[in-house]
Amino acid sequence: MALSARTSLLRLLQTRMPRGAPFDTKALQGLGISSALAWHYLKAGWLVRLGRALFMFPNDELARDACLKFLAARVPGLHVGGKTALAWRGVRHNLAAREQLSLWGEAPCKLPEWFTSRFRARYVARKLFRRKVRDFGLQPLPESLDGPVVSGPERALLEMLSEVGVRQSIEEARNVMEGMRSVRPEAIQELLRNCLRLKVIRLCVQWAEELKLGWAAAARQAVKRRYGRSRWTARLKDGTTLILKA
């Protein structure tokens, strides 16, 4: 390829590719940049390799939200969920010195090293709902409509409750839930009807009643046929015993 053509493509690369986000060989090929030419740019210092067929600009700083959107395009159902989603939507109890991102998706996945080395995060692929509510309550934050997809407060609450005894303490989860006074009854009902985890259903209903949350009656009404008439006891992974009344 002639030098002028390489220079022209390099200029196109620098103006078209996003700053603060990774890009792959497919995106480069869309600009007419072959794998061989990408390798040439890499050796010349115009690109930095993040992983296999994945690049960024040198001296660029990857932005969290841009990286989340990049991953979401490649990992089915990936979204910000659980306690992180609640915190981003203004519901939190304690603010950790370095908050860990809670990311959820549909299938097992290992977050890439280039992402985890920059952002403290963990990925959960627990099947929590029936497929009919696969996308229910998933949307960007109102103030960032072009940002990553984030669980709505009702979905994020149930995601957090599923982590109780696994990665989430009972005390903190209950304290976070205590601040959830403006939950939409119709939304929590739809999710509870389609929730696959009895522990989550029981925790949500019992704590809502104990905390005298305004939507507690709606929650129990949604699942009364599935709730059962006996106490539910479970030994959690963190060693604690959870007893939930009927």
C-alpha positions as CSV (number, residue, x, y, z in Angstrom):
1,M,0.0,0.0,0.0
2,A,1.3,3.5,-0.9
3,L,2.5,5.7,1.9
4,S,-0.2,8.3,1.2
5,A,-2.9,5.7,1.4
6,R,-1.6,4.5,4.8
7,T,-1.5,8.1,6.0
8,S,-5.0,8.7,4.9
9,L,-6.3,5.6,6.7
10,L,-4.4,6.6,9.8
11,R,-6.1,10.0,9.8
12,L,-9.4,8.2,9.3
13,L,-8.6,5.9,12.2
14,Q,-7.8,8.8,14.5
15,T,-11.0,10.7,13.7
16,R,-13.5,7.9,13.5
17,M,-12.6,5.6,16.3
18,P,-14.0,6.5,19.7
19,R,-11.7,7.8,22.5
20,G,-12.0,6.2,25.9
21,A,-13.2,2.9,24.4
22,P,-11.6,-0.2,22.9
23,F,-12.2,-1.2,19.3
24,D,-11.6,-4.5,17.4
25,T,-10.4,-5.6,14.0
26,K,-13.9,-5.7,12.7
27,A,-14.3,-2.0,13.4
28,L,-10.9,-1.3,11.8
29,Q,-11.9,-3.3,8.7
30,G,-15.0,-1.1,8.5
31,L,-12.6,1.8,7.8
32,G,-10.7,-0.2,5.3
33,I,-7.8,-1.1,7.7
34,S,-6.6,-4.7,7.2
35,S,-5.2,-6.8,9.9
36,A,-1.7,-6.4,8.3
37,L,-2.0,-2.6,8.4
38,A,-3.3,-2.7,12.0
39,W,-0.2,-4.6,12.9
40,H,1.9,-2.0,11.2
41,Y,0.2,0.8,13.2
42,L,0.7,-1.3,16.3
43,K,4.5,-1.6,15.7
44,A,4.6,2.1,14.9
45,G,3.0,3.0,18.2
46,W,-0.3,4.4,16.7
47,L,-2.2,1.6,18.5
48,V,-2.0,-0.3,21.7
49,R,-3.0,-4.0,21.9
50,L,-5.5,-4.8,24.7
51,G,-6.1,-8.4,23.8
52,R,-6.6,-10.7,20.8
53,A,-7.8,-8.5,17.9
54,L,-8.6,-5.7,20.4
55,F,-7.0,-2.2,20.5
56,M,-7.0,1.3,22.0
57,F,-5.2,4.5,21.3
58,P,-1.9,5.1,23.1
59,N,-2.0,7.4,26.1
60,D,-5.8,7.1,26.1
61,E,-7.8,6.4,29.3
62,L,-10.6,3.9,29.0
63,A,-13.9,5.2,30.3
64,R,-16.0,2.9,32.4
65,D,-19.3,3.4,30.7
66,A,-17.8,3.2,27.2
67,C,-16.2,-0.1,28.1
68,L,-19.5,-1.4,29.6
69,K,-21.3,-0.7,26.4
70,F,-18.5,-2.4,24.4
71,L,-18.8,-5.5,26.6
72,A,-22.6,-5.5,26.4
73,A,-22.4,-5.7,22.6
74,R,-20.5,-9.0,23.0
75,V,-21.9,-10.6,26.2
76,P,-25.7,-11.5,25.9
77,G,-27.8,-9.6,28.4
78,L,-24.9,-7.9,30.2
79,H,-26.1,-5.0,32.4
80,V,-25.2,-3.2,35.6
81,G,-27.3,-4.9,38.3
82,G,-27.8,-5.6,42.0
83,K,-26.3,-3.2,44.6
84,T,-24.4,-1.3,41.9
85,A,-27.6,-0.5,40.0
86,L,-29.3,0.6,43.2
87,A,-26.5,2.9,44.1
88,W,-26.4,4.4,40.6
89,R,-30.1,5.0,41.0
90,G,-29.7,6.8,44.3
91,V,-30.4,3.9,46.7
92,R,-27.4,3.0,48.9
93,H,-26.5,2.4,52.6
94,N,-22.8,2.6,52.8
95,L,-20.3,3.8,50.1
96,A,-17.3,1.6,49.8
97,A,-13.9,3.2,49.3
98,R,-13.6,1.4,46.0
99,E,-17.0,0.1,44.9
100,Q,-17.1,-3.2,43.0
101,L,-19.3,-3.2,39.9
102,S,-22.0,-5.8,40.0
103,L,-22.5,-7.0,36.4
104,W,-25.2,-9.5,35.3
105,G,-25.7,-11.5,32.1
106,E,-27.4,-14.5,30.7
107,A,-24.6,-17.0,30.4
108,P,-21.3,-17.7,32.2
109,C,-18.6,-15.4,31.1
110,K,-15.1,-14.3,32.4
111,L,-14.6,-10.6,32.3
112,P,-11.5,-9.7,30.3
113,E,-8.3,-8.8,32.1
114,W,-8.1,-5.4,30.3
115,F,-11.4,-4.5,31.9
116,T,-10.9,-5.9,35.4
117,S,-7.4,-4.4,35.7
118,R,-9.0,-1.0,35.3
119,F,-12.4,-1.5,37.0
120,R,-13.1,-3.5,40.1
121,A,-16.0,-5.8,39.0
122,R,-17.6,-9.2,39.2
123,Y,-19.9,-10.9,36.8
124,V,-23.0,-12.9,37.8
125,A,-24.9,-15.3,35.4
126,R,-27.5,-16.6,38.0
127,K,-30.8,-17.5,36.4
128,L,-33.2,-15.4,38.5
129,F,-36.2,-14.7,36.2
130,R,-38.3,-16.5,33.6
131,R,-37.4,-15.5,30.0
132,K,-40.7,-13.6,29.6
133,V,-39.2,-10.8,31.8
134,R,-35.8,-11.1,30.2
135,D,-35.5,-7.4,29.5
136,F,-38.0,-6.1,32.0
137,G,-36.7,-3.1,34.0
138,L,-33.5,-2.8,32.0
139,Q,-32.7,0.6,30.7
140,P,-30.0,3.4,30.8
141,L,-30.1,5.9,33.6
142,P,-32.4,8.9,32.8
143,E,-29.5,11.3,33.0
144,S,-27.4,9.1,30.6
145,L,-29.6,7.8,27.9
146,D,-26.7,6.8,25.8
147,G,-25.0,5.0,28.6
148,P,-24.9,1.3,29.7
149,V,-28.0,-0.6,30.5
150,V,-28.8,-0.6,34.2
151,S,-31.4,-2.6,36.2
152,G,-34.4,-0.6,37.4
153,P,-34.7,-0.4,41.2
154,E,-37.2,-3.3,41.5
155,R,-35.1,-5.7,39.4
156,A,-31.9,-4.5,41.1
157,L,-33.5,-5.2,44.5
158,L,-34.2,-8.8,43.7
159,E,-30.8,-9.2,42.2
160,M,-29.2,-8.0,45.4
161,L,-31.4,-10.2,47.5
162,S,-30.3,-13.2,45.5
163,E,-26.7,-12.4,46.6
164,V,-27.6,-12.5,50.3
165,G,-25.5,-15.1,52.0
166,V,-23.3,-15.4,48.9
167,R,-21.6,-12.1,48.4
168,Q,-24.0,-9.9,50.2
169,S,-24.5,-9.6,54.0
170,I,-28.0,-9.9,55.4
171,E,-27.6,-6.7,57.5
172,E,-26.6,-4.5,54.6
173,A,-29.2,-5.9,52.2
174,R,-31.9,-5.2,54.7
175,N,-30.6,-1.7,55.4
176,V,-30.5,-0.9,51.6
177,M,-34.0,-2.3,51.2
178,E,-35.3,-0.1,54.1
179,G,-34.6,3.0,52.0
180,M,-36.7,1.7,49.1
181,R,-39.9,3.5,49.7
182,S,-40.8,4.4,46.2
183,V,-40.8,1.0,44.6
184,R,-43.5,0.7,41.8
185,P,-46.0,-2.0,43.0
186,E,-46.8,-3.2,39.5
187,A,-43.1,-3.6,38.6
188,I,-42.2,-5.6,41.8
189,Q,-45.3,-7.7,41.2
190,E,-44.4,-8.6,37.7
191,L,-40.8,-9.5,38.7
192,L,-41.9,-11.5,41.7
193,R,-44.4,-13.5,39.7
194,N,-41.6,-14.5,37.3
195,C,-38.8,-14.9,39.9
196,L,-37.3,-18.4,40.1
197,R,-35.7,-18.2,43.5
198,L,-37.8,-18.9,46.6
199,K,-35.2,-17.3,48.9
200,V,-35.5,-14.0,46.9
201,I,-39.3,-14.1,47.0
202,R,-39.5,-14.8,50.7
203,L,-36.9,-12.2,51.6
204,C,-38.6,-9.6,49.6
205,V,-42.0,-10.1,51.0
206,Q,-41.0,-10.7,54.6
207,W,-38.6,-7.7,54.9
208,A,-41.1,-5.4,53.1
209,E,-43.7,-6.3,55.7
210,E,-41.3,-6.0,58.6
211,L,-40.0,-2.6,57.4
212,K,-43.6,-1.5,56.7
213,L,-42.9,-0.5,53.1
214,G,-45.8,0.9,51.2
215,W,-45.6,-1.8,48.5
216,A,-45.5,-4.8,50.9
217,A,-49.1,-5.9,50.4
218,A,-48.7,-5.7,46.6
219,A,-45.6,-8.0,46.9
220,R,-47.4,-10.6,49.0
221,Q,-50.4,-10.5,46.7
222,A,-48.3,-11.2,43.7
223,V,-46.8,-14.5,45.1
224,K,-49.4,-15.7,47.6
225,R,-50.0,-18.9,45.7
226,R,-46.3,-19.7,45.5
227,Y,-45.3,-18.6,49.0
228,G,-46.1,-21.7,51.0
229,R,-47.5,-22.2,54.5
230,S,-44.5,-23.3,56.4
231,R,-41.3,-21.6,57.6
232,W,-38.4,-21.7,55.1
233,T,-34.9,-22.4,56.5
234,A,-31.6,-22.4,54.6
235,R,-28.0,-22.7,55.4
236,L,-26.3,-19.9,53.4
237,K,-22.9,-20.1,51.7
238,D,-21.4,-17.7,54.2
239,G,-22.3,-20.0,57.1
240,T,-25.4,-18.2,58.4
241,T,-28.8,-19.8,58.8
242,L,-31.7,-17.9,57.3
243,I,-35.2,-18.5,58.7
244,L,-38.1,-16.9,56.9
245,K,-41.6,-17.2,58.3
246,A,-44.7,-18.2,56.4
